[in-house]
Amino acid sequence: MNKLNEVIVWVCLLCIVVSIALIGGCNEIEYDSDIQKWIAEAKAKDEAQGVKTWEGMTFEELLEERDKAWLRKNGKKTEIGDNSNRVYATKIANKYGLASKLVHEVIRQESAWNPKAVSSKGARGLMQIMQGTGRTFCGLSKSQLFNSRKNIDCGVRYLAKHLREFGTIKLALCAYHAGEGKIRELGRCPNFKSTQHYYKIIMARAGL
């Protein structure tokens, strides 16, 4: 593939992401901005190294590679998680009536069991809770979101709230990822590719 065709492929990929965002509303650009940034960085690295690692990959495959890259960067031990956190997550899952495997897989997907994880949007801790949610729903300060037990309790309680409101695990996960307001607005899981990937991979890993 010559240089012009390579540029066309990447432009088309970006256009698809932007088009989906415009269809779903301005919020979709926000939800997928991390993915767009990661794709752009991967492309730049390819060009610098003279390789074409990501050429021909589907969007879902790109997401999988992004997750693997995160784990390589932060160390495989974070995916396993501190055993005390796993035990506590199981306890809190039972407390709020959720399957422990579901909670474990949400934490795995959100932070790979890294209690100090921070997203580009400012979500913090094991269950990647936004500061506004932590403050209004759980009464937690910014620093308290790094407390593993407080973070797990808040995140699981928030996920359980979504399950009670929306009635299915799929919609609860979509609300956790894309925002409950979007689910209320649409009455379904939004078509954000990142959100679709999110609920599908968690449910598959959890055997749900």
Secondary structure, DSSP 8 states (H G I E B T S, - for coil): --HHHHHHHHHHHHHHHHHHHHHH-HHHHHHHHHHHHHHHHHHHHHHHHT--TTTT--HHHHHHHHHHHHHHHH-THHHH--HHHHHHHHHHHHHTT--HHHHHHHHHHHHTT-TT-B-TT--BTTTTB-HHHHHHHH---TGGGGSHHHHHHHHHHHHHHHHHHH-SHHHHHHHHHH-HHHHHHHSS----HHHHHHHHHHHHHHT-
